[in-house]
Amino acid sequence: MTDTTVSTLFPPAEGAVPRSDISDVPQHALHQTVYSAGSFFQADFLPQEDAAGLHVPAAGETNWLHFVGINDINVLKPLLAPYEIHDLVLEDILSRKQRPKIEDYGHYVFIAARVYQYTAGKLQSDQVYLIAGQDFVFTFQQRPLGLFGSIRKQMADSRCDIRNKPAAFLAYRIIDRLIDDYFITLNQYDHRVEAIDKTLFNANIDNNELLGRIHRLKRDAVRLRRTLQPLRDVLYRLAHGDFTIFQGEAGIYLRDVYDHTVQLTESLDASRDTVVGMMDVHLSFQSNRLNQQMRVLTVITILFMPLTVITGIYGMNFDNMPELHWRYGYFMVLGLMALVIVGLLTFFSRKKWL
């Protein structure tokens, strides 16, 4: 199933902004946005370009650097050196297997997150990192995802509220965008659950294929749960003012984002329970079908058992069997066999075994 088909069958959740098109964007790039209430600068750079071309923010301006597919430590270090980013943070940024977490380094906060998207029918994950300071925000991802294009486009408008807010507010908008993306993914997941639920009692569908699809959904739910749970913990700490940078207006908005993560977790748990229940229902349905088939085979066997006895008796090689020399003996035996079959079928029908 292609991505276009998926987007048609599984529309985005209400209120969530779908990812922007990334077909024509470079795989490795650095995007800079520098802004304040009275100034704005935005540009895109390729990794091989001279970093000296970056705009130097003035006092009171916020610098947002968005790194895409830049995994060279020799490129990252000079760009981040003026902000005294710790080496351990750089090490985490280069990793693709980080559990969601938040760490306070005094003058900035480091957040590791993960997002998911269904691609070609498979749940694919991507790491997203965020560094937020008093006057700077850095975001990192391994490949283009189309997540923050809408934010950068909004900021180009002079009426955008972000340009009048501190860096913490931009960090909030980025975090909120990540959580909104989960609504889209979970909406796609729910539609897949519904699609399988409608085929549970379809006798024509391949049993192994259906079990495989249910198992993949169960595994996807586990993956999403392992990310949402620690991500909810991160939002809890942010919303309750554990970090100086996010105290104030941004902290108030982050409480709403935390509520969204709670909603996502509860919705995912409900969907996961549905998947587990579907597997039990499917196995019970298959067992019931097998029992019905065995019942039919048992009835057929019982029908032939007395017939086998009758034919066995009259198939013995004895001379002193009066019925063998009777003119109507053959028809009598056939009638007896028919009477036995009719009697057994009537008995089974009254017992509702058929």
N, C-alpha and C positions, 0 to 999 in steps of 0.2 A: 504494500500500500504506500503510495507516494505521500509527501508532505501536503501537496495540494488536496488530495483526497481526504486526508485526515482533517485538514482545516475545514473542509466542506461538511463532513459527517459530524465532526465534533467542534462546533463553534465555540469561541472564547466565552468564558464566564462573564456574566453581566457586570459591567463596570471595570473589567480588567482590560488593559491595553495590550493587544497582541504585539509580538516582537516585530521589529521593522525588517525590511528585506535586506539580506546580506549577500545577495548574489554578485554584486559588483563592487563590494568593499575589499580593500587589501587584507590579506591574512595577517600581516604584521604592520602595526602602525601605532603612532602616539598622537593622541588628540588632546589639545590644550584649550581650556576655557578660563580666561581671567576676567573677573567682573567685580564691580562694586555698584553702589547706588547711582554713580554718575559716569561709569566707564564700563566698556565691554570689549573683549578681544577673544576671537575664536579662530583656531587654525588646526590643520592636520599635518603630521609629519610622518615620514617613513623612517624606519630604524637606521638606514644608511645615511640619512641626512645629518648635517652638523647640528648637534644639540645647542650650539650657540644661537641658532635661529629661534629658539624658544623665547617667548615674551617674558621679560623680567617684571614680576608684579611690583607695583608701588605700594607704599604704606596705605593700609585700609582696603586693599584689594585681596580677593580670594583667588587662589590658583588651584584649578582642577586639572590634573593630569590623568588621562585615561590610557593605560597601556594595554595593547592587544597583541598577543602572540610574541611578546618580547621576553625571551627566556635567557638572554645573555647577561650574566652578572656584570660584565665589563661595560655594558650599556646602561644598566640600571644604577649602578653605584654612583657614577658621576652626576646623574640627574637627581638622585635622592640625597647626595652628600650634604647639600646646604640645609637639609631638614633633619639631619642627624638621625636617620633611620637605622635601627639596630640591625646587626648582621643576622641575628636569629629571625627577624622579620623577613629579610631578603631570602633566607633559606626556606622559610615557609611559603613565600610567594612563588618560588620555583617548583614547589611540590604540587602534584596533582591529586593527592590523596589526603587532604586535610579535613578533619572533622570540624564542623562549625564551632567557633570559639571566639572569645574576645579577650584581649590583653591590654592592660594600661601601661604605657611607657612614659607617663608623666605629661609631656607636652603634646602627646598624640595618643590615639587609641587605634589598635589594630584589630580588625574583624575578618575572620575567615568564614565564608559562606559557600553554599553549593546550590545550583539550580538544576532543574530537570526539564527535559523536553522529549516528546515522542517523535522519533525520526525513523521512517521506514518501518513502523510498527514496533520499534524497540525503545525502551526508556533509556535515554542517554543523559549523563550527568556532566556538569562543567563546574569548575572551581571559579569563584569570584572573591577577590580580596579587596578590602577597603581600609585605607589609612585616613583618619580624620584628625586634623589639628585645629588650632585657633584660626588660622588664615589659609589653610590648604586642605585639599581632599585629593587622595590618590586612589584610583581603582585599577584593578589588574584582572585580566582574564586570558586564557590560553589561546582562544580563537574568537573570531567575531560571533556575537550572539544576538545582536540587534536589540539589546536590552535598554541601553541608555540613549539611543538616538533620539527618542521622543523628548527626553529631558533637555538635551543639547539644543534641539530645535525650539523648544519653548523658551529657553534662555536667550535665544537670539532676538526675541520680542522684548522691547524695552518695558512693556507692561508686566513682564513676568515677575511674580512675587519673590522668586528666589534671589534676584539681583539686589533686593533690599534687605536680605537676611544674612546672618553670619554663616560661616562654613558648616556649622553643625546642622543648619536647616537643609543645606544641600545634601549632607550625609543622610539626613532623615529621608529625603526624597529618593535617594538611591536605595536605601534599605526598604522603603515602602514599595519601590518598583520591583525589587527582588521577591517580596512577599506576594505582590499582585501576580507575578508570573507563576507562583505556585497554584493560584486559583485556576489559571488556564490549564496547567498540567493535571490538576486534580479533576477538573471538569472533563478532560479527555479520558482520564482513568475511569470516572464514573460512567461515561458513555460506553466504554468497553465492557464494564461490568454488566450494564443493562443489555448490551448486544448478546452477551453469552447467556444471560439469564433467560432471554427469549428462546434460546435453542436447547434448553436443558431437556425438554421432553420431546425433542425431535428425534424420532427413531431412525431417520435417514442419515444423520450426521455421524461422522467417524468418531468412535468412542475415544481412541487414543489422542486424536487431534483435540477434542474438546477438553479432555483432562490436561493436555499440555497447555492449552490456553488458560485454563483456570489456574494451573500451577504458576504460569508466568505472571498472572495478575497478583497472585499471592506473594510472589517474590518481589514484584514491583512495590507492593504495599509495604513490605519489610524495608526496602531501600528508602522509600520516602519517609517512613516512620523514624528510621535511624538518623535522618537529617533534620526532620522537623522538630524532634524532641530537643536536641541541643540548641537548635536555632531559637526555639521558644525560650530556652534558658538565657540565651544571649539577649533577646528582646526584653526579658524580665529585668535583667540588670540595667539595661539602658533606660527602660521606662521608669525605674524606681530611683534614678539619680545616683547611681554608683560611680559615675564618671563626671568630672567637673565640666568637660567640654559639652556634654549633652544636657546640662542643667538649664532650666529656663524654658523658652517657648518650644524648642525642639524636643525636650523631654516630654512635654504635654502631648505633642503629636505622636511620639513614639509609644505612648500608652495605647493609642488606637491601633497602631501596628501590632503591638503585643496581643491585643484582643483578636486581631485577624489570625495570628499564629495559633491561638487557642481554638478558634473556629476551624482552622484547617486541620489541626490535630484531631479534633472531635469528628469532623467529617470523614477523615481518612480512617479512623478507627471504625466508624460505622460501615464504611465501604469494605474494609478488610473483614469485618464480621460477616458481611453479606457474601463475600467470596468464599470464606470458610464454610458458610452454610450451603452455598451452591455446590461445593465439592461433596458435602455430606448428602445433599439431595440427589445429586447425580449418581453417586455410588448406590444410594438406596433405590433409585429408579432402575439402574442396571441390575441390581440384585432382584428387584421385583420382576423385571422382564425375564431374567433367568429362571425364576421360580415358576412363572407362567409357562415358559417353554418346557421346563421339566414336568410340569403338571400335565401338559398335553402329551408328552412322550410317555409319561406314566400311564395315562388313560389308554393310549394305544397299546401299550404293553399288556395292561390288564385285559383289554378286549381280546387279545390274541392268546392269552394263557389258557382259558377254557377251550378255545378252538384247537389249540395244540394238543390238549389232553384228549379231546374227542377223536381227532385224526390219529393220534398216537395209539389209542385203543383199537380203532378199526384198521390200523395198519399192521397189527400183530399177525404173525403167520400161524394161526390156529384154524383147524378145520371145523371144530365144533362151535361155530359162531352163527346162530340161526339167521341173524340179520343179513349176513353176506349172501344167503341164498333166497332172501325175500325179494319179491319183485319190486317193492317200493322202498326197500331199505336205503338206497342211495338218497332218495328224495327226503326220507325221514331224517337222515343225518344232516342234510343241508338245511332242512327246516329247523331242526334243533339248534344248529349253529346260528342261524338267523335270529331265532328266539332269544338265545343267550345274548347276542349283540344288542338287540333292541332293549332287553331287560337291563343290561348294564348301562346303556346310554340313558335310559329313563332314570335309573338310580343316580347317576352322576349329575344329571340335569337338576334333579330335585335337591341334591346336596350343593348345588351351585359350584361344582368343580369344573364345569365347562364354560 
